[in-house]
Amino acid sequence: MTTTLPRPAASGARLIEPVALPPAEGYYQYVHPDVVATPPGTFAFDWHLVLTPYPGSQAQFENPYVYASADGLSWLVEPGEANPVARPRAGPSAEALSDPALVSVPEIHELWLYYRSYTVDSDLVWLVRSGNAVNWSTPTVVLAAAAGSAISPSIVHRAPGDWLMWTVNGHCVSGPTRVELRRSADGIQWSDPETVTLPGLSPWHVFVRWVESLESWVMLTNVKGDAGGCLTKELYVAVSPDGVQWTPGTKPWLSAGEDSLGLFASVVYRSAFAEVGDSIRFWYSGAAMTYRTYSCWRGGMTCVDSVLVWSRLGTEIRPATDVLRRPTH
């Protein structure tokens, strides 16, 4: 069966369709999408999506669930997938999970899934590996950090021996935050963090990818407002030639209440994107307030012509770089 791709929207980020997924923990509420396309034929399905259930903002359900797709549009639980892939450990500390990230490792035909666990004392980044995207290895810790200092890991494997991890250092309720970059030769042993430059923003959750047509890194990040807090209302795009010095857009890419269906009337949260041919697919997460609580968390997707995306960035980012002014096709 051939699936018709959605026509790229001419008006940008706001024309959003809900992402249809099988229920997780008995609910249809999710956050933290991370999407990866693997080389054709590596696995039974070429697209994989990880996210965490978050029904009624209940952290005990926030465990990584993996879904598969032939086209990146229609998602299913692959036969044999034991969702959730991981759960909190039992023990004296109240541990919770969050912030999953998927990485394709084509040279060894594996899919790697990272996720964060946290307590009042520490952040840990864990890794599970799979050779078939269904059966996963025993979790191992690849990064241990102080509480609140390894939030929302976004991990890119560019080539053998070339791994990068961006994380957020900060706290939900108080104070500004910063993004830090670590490097690795194997995706397991990571360097000490380097603070990146992201002027004017207090990021909360980040998603980073290398965009070949721009020869640049592109980041999506929801940001904390002047009042602080982690119920973020704006999503920004930033661009960097080296992953360290970032230039954000002068205005949000998407704000709460702007999407066409009202899925994100109150909160715009961690989001992701992928280049597919001449278009960019965005997967968003966020919430609408119901009964005075942020109890309705949803995911949505839009497909935007890549020329429109990069042209808008070239207009918003000051000064516009030669890369952003260059036509993509």
C-alpha positions as MATLAB code, in Angstrom:
seq = 'MTTTLPRPAASGARLIEPVALPPAEGYYQYVHPDVVATPPGTFAFDWHLVLTPYPGSQAQFENPYVYASADGLSWLVEPGEANPVARPRAGPSAEALSDPALVSVPEIHELWLYYRSYTVDSDLVWLVRSGNAVNWSTPTVVLAAAAGSAISPSIVHRAPGDWLMWTVNGHCVSGPTRVELRRSADGIQWSDPETVTLPGLSPWHVFVRWVESLESWVMLTNVKGDAGGCLTKELYVAVSPDGVQWTPGTKPWLSAGEDSLGLFASVVYRSAFAEVGDSIRFWYSGAAMTYRTYSCWRGGMTCVDSVLVWSRLGTEIRPATDVLRRPTH';
ca = [
       0.000    0.000    0.000;
       1.323    3.444   -0.922;
       0.859    6.243    1.571;
       0.397    9.754    0.221;
       2.705   12.217    1.951;
       1.082   15.341    3.342;
       1.402   18.352    1.093;
       3.887   20.841    2.557;
       2.046   23.714    4.188;
       2.554   27.143    2.712;
       1.833   29.005    5.934;
       4.491   27.530    8.168;
       4.308   25.969   11.596;
       0.661   26.440   12.560;
      -1.202   23.974   10.316;
      -0.839   20.964   12.575;
      -2.384   17.515   12.391;
      -2.612   15.244   15.455;
      -0.229   12.286   15.559;
      -2.265    9.084   15.831;
      -0.607    6.524   18.105;
      -1.722    3.401   19.945;
      -2.411    4.141   23.623;
       0.375    3.975   26.185;
      -0.404    3.076   29.785;
      -4.024    3.140   28.622;
      -3.890    6.826   27.628;
      -3.446    8.943   24.495;
      -1.313   11.655   26.075;
       2.396   12.004   25.233;
       5.398   14.342   25.367;
       9.090   14.346   24.351;
       8.956   13.084   20.732;
      12.230   12.030   19.121;
      12.236   10.634   15.572;
      14.872    8.843   13.506;
      14.898    7.498    9.956;
      17.205    4.516    9.431;
      18.770    3.350    6.149;
      16.239    1.347    4.103;
      16.322   -2.353    4.888;
      18.175   -2.008    8.210;
      15.070   -2.896   10.218;
      11.568   -4.097    9.425;
      10.443   -0.435    9.478;
      12.446    2.580    8.293;
      11.085    5.093   10.828;
      11.062    4.941   14.609;
       9.566    7.309   17.153;
      10.125    7.421   20.887;
       8.129    9.470   23.388;
       6.851    9.300   26.930;
       3.253    9.028   28.159;
       2.258   11.911   30.417;
      -1.435   11.514   31.285;
      -2.601   14.264   33.571;
       1.029   15.348   34.103;
       1.738   12.158   36.077;
       5.505   11.546   36.074;
       5.218    7.882   37.079;
       4.023    7.073   33.531;
       6.802    9.034   31.831;
       8.687    6.002   30.493;
      10.046    5.571   26.932;
       7.679    4.006   24.378;
       8.912    3.096   20.890;
       6.730    3.093   17.765;
       7.530    2.076   14.179;
       6.428    3.318   10.762;
       7.049    2.572    7.100;
       6.598    6.212    6.070;
       6.964    8.357    9.183;
       3.238    9.119    9.135;
       1.300    6.061   10.329;
       2.657    4.578   13.547;
       2.247    1.195   15.220;
       3.714   -0.916   17.990;
       5.932   -3.414   16.204;
       5.151   -7.059   17.059;
       7.361   -8.134   19.942;
       8.038   -4.602   21.204;
       7.942   -4.673   25.010;
       6.790   -1.128   25.758;
       7.783    0.691   27.809;
      11.410   -0.027   26.983;
      12.486    0.994   30.503;
      10.950    1.739   33.906;
      12.288    3.477   37.022;
      14.394    1.392   39.379;
      13.022    0.413   42.735;
      14.895    1.827   45.714;
      14.912    4.370   48.502;
      15.099    7.357   46.124;
      12.024    8.398   44.156;
      13.356    7.919   40.627;
      11.485    9.022   37.495;
      12.308    8.779   33.788;
      12.013   11.325   30.977;
      13.607   12.784   27.840;
      14.310    9.854   25.463;
      16.469   10.180   22.336;
      16.852    7.758   19.425;
      20.055    7.376   17.389;
      20.765    5.260   14.316;
      24.197    3.574   14.289;
      24.336    2.282   10.707;
      27.877    0.906   10.767;
      26.798   -1.779   13.253;
      23.120   -1.960   12.157;
      21.784   -0.912   15.558;
      19.314    1.534   17.016;
      20.353    3.167   20.290;
      17.918    4.660   22.756;
      19.092    7.080   25.422;
      16.875    8.328   28.235;
      17.241   10.300   31.453;
      16.437    9.257   34.996;
      16.378   11.763   37.802;
      16.072   12.037   41.555;
      16.472   14.958   43.943;
      20.196   14.137   44.022;
      21.256   13.300   40.467;
      20.631   13.032   36.744;
      21.627    9.857   34.908;
      21.632    9.265   31.148;
      21.015    5.622   30.264;
      21.558    3.663   27.046;
      19.785    0.605   25.643;
      20.710   -0.904   22.270;
      18.861   -3.010   19.708;
      19.783   -4.903   16.563;
      16.176   -5.235   15.439;
      14.461   -2.181   17.021;
      12.313   -4.557   19.102;
      14.528   -6.361   21.640;
      16.629   -4.057   23.805;
      19.770   -4.597   25.867;
      20.078   -4.191   29.615;
      20.240   -0.447   30.450;
      23.669    0.985   31.215;
      24.581    4.421   32.573;
      26.661    6.519   30.157;
      26.514    9.827   32.027;
      26.129   10.762   35.697;
      25.598   14.418   36.612;
      24.265   16.645   39.364;
      20.517   17.005   39.682;
      19.115   19.238   36.953;
      22.321   19.348   34.908;
      21.618   16.738   32.192;
      18.083   17.551   31.078;
      16.754   16.629   27.631;
      19.767   14.944   26.015;
      19.787   15.385   22.237;
      22.342   13.072   20.664;
      23.735   12.994   17.122;
      25.974   10.333   15.591;
      27.513   11.951   12.510;
      30.093    9.286   11.621;
      32.128    6.526   13.292;
      34.024    8.175   16.132;
      31.973   11.390   15.982;
      29.211   11.743   18.577;
      27.699   14.881   20.140;
      25.271   15.360   23.033;
      23.517   18.614   23.925;
      21.815   18.852   27.338;
      20.177   21.588   29.409;
      21.569   22.626   32.785;
      19.052   24.340   35.036;
      15.911   23.943   37.082;
      12.238   24.018   36.264;
      10.987   26.608   38.699;
      13.851   29.018   39.273;
      16.616   30.806   37.466;
      17.950   30.840   33.896;
      19.214   27.745   32.127;
      22.040   26.993   29.725;
      22.827   24.417   27.039;
      25.958   22.281   27.301;
      27.728   20.165   24.685;
      29.634   16.917   25.254;
      31.547   14.873   22.683;
      32.303   11.172   22.379;
      34.197    8.743   20.163;
      31.856    5.814   20.867;
      28.559    7.176   22.211;
      29.329    5.708   25.646;
      32.237    7.655   27.171;
      31.500   11.379   27.108;
      33.685   14.450   27.582;
      33.218   17.129   30.196;
      30.508   19.646   29.249;
      31.199   22.817   27.280;
      28.720   25.693   27.641;
      27.330   26.840   24.307;
      26.287   30.369   23.398;
      22.539   30.817   22.880;
      21.908   34.526   23.503;
      18.602   35.848   24.753;
      16.943   32.501   25.526;
      16.489   30.335   28.597;
      16.069   26.883   26.986;
      14.230   24.022   28.639;
      14.275   21.045   26.230;
      16.396   20.878   23.091;
      16.452   18.875   19.874;
      19.453   19.244   17.523;
      20.168   17.910   14.042;
      22.765   18.550   11.346;
      21.029   19.883    8.207;
      23.123   18.969    5.189;
      21.447   21.416    2.816;
      22.408   24.280    5.161;
      25.767   22.905    6.237;
      24.693   23.945    9.735;
      23.288   22.637   12.991;
      19.634   23.478   13.668;
      18.099   23.439   17.156;
      14.484   23.417   18.298;
      14.055   24.543   21.894;
      11.122   25.510   24.055;
      12.049   28.376   26.349;
      11.231   29.564   29.842;
       9.544   32.955   30.028;
      10.404   35.863   32.275;
       8.373   34.307   35.085;
      10.342   31.048   34.898;
       8.665   27.676   35.213;
       8.689   24.704   32.879;
       5.206   25.103   31.358;
       6.792   26.770   28.359;
       4.796   28.797   25.856;
       7.256   29.387   23.013;
       9.341   27.225   20.680;
      12.372   28.760   18.953;
      14.665   27.683   16.137;
      18.400   28.429   16.351;
      21.216   27.825   13.857;
      24.933   27.170   14.387;
      27.877   26.377   12.088;
      29.765   24.495   14.826;
      27.193   23.442   17.455;
      28.677   25.890   19.974;
      27.880   29.423   18.794;
      24.127   29.624   18.185;
      21.980   32.339   16.608;
      18.282   32.107   17.515;
      15.418   33.492   15.485;
      14.142   36.899   16.505;
      10.655   35.550   17.198;
       9.170   32.169   18.171;
       8.715   29.469   15.583;
       5.507   28.419   17.371;
       3.724   29.882   20.396;
       1.040   28.422   22.640;
      -2.418   29.003   21.208;
      -1.258   29.423   17.588;
      -1.758   25.913   16.213;
      -4.749   25.254   14.020;
      -6.369   22.625   16.266;
      -5.732   24.118   19.695;
      -3.657   21.112   20.786;
      -1.093   23.425   22.344;
      -3.370   26.163   23.651;
      -1.452   26.434   26.934;
       1.998   24.839   26.495;
       4.435   24.224   23.640;
       6.921   21.610   24.801;
       9.824   19.482   23.540;
       9.620   18.996   19.766;
      11.563   17.400   16.909;
      12.037   17.661   13.144;
      13.399   15.718   10.171;
      14.333   16.656    6.608;
      12.404   14.539    4.102;
      13.161   15.401    0.496;
      12.170   19.017   -0.105;
      10.139   19.335    3.073;
      10.653   19.494    6.820;
       8.452   17.453    9.122;
       7.938   18.817   12.618;
       6.670   16.716   15.519;
       5.435   18.886   18.380;
       4.267   18.193   21.906;
       2.405   20.414   24.305;
      -0.760   20.813   26.322;
      -4.097   22.518   26.704;
      -5.373   23.387   30.159;
      -8.534   21.564   31.185;
     -10.329   21.998   34.490;
      -7.581   24.383   35.658;
      -4.834   21.774   35.267;
      -2.442   20.914   32.430;
      -4.044   17.527   31.996;
      -4.339   17.169   28.223;
      -0.905   16.546   26.662;
      -0.850   15.895   22.920;
       1.444   15.445   19.949;
       1.033   17.037   16.542;
       2.822   17.098   13.200;
       3.155   19.508   10.299;
       4.956   19.306    6.978;
       6.512   22.527    5.658;
       8.351   23.165    2.402;
      12.052   23.364    3.271;
      12.597   26.514    1.182;
       9.919   28.272    3.236;
      11.506   27.115    6.502;
      15.022   28.189    5.631;
      13.857   31.423    3.995;
      11.979   32.334    7.154;
      15.075   31.620    9.239;
      17.203   33.707    6.890;
      14.782   36.599    7.383;
      14.583   36.272   11.168;
      18.170   35.525   12.119;
      20.393   38.597   12.359;
      22.764   38.762   10.693;
      21.533   36.302    8.067;
      24.344   33.980    7.011;
      25.346   33.031    3.501;
      24.239   29.497    4.253;
      20.692   30.582    5.055;
      20.472   32.778    1.966;
      21.608   29.999   -0.355;
      18.749   28.244   -2.219;
      18.355   24.578   -1.338;
      17.312   23.436   -4.817;
];
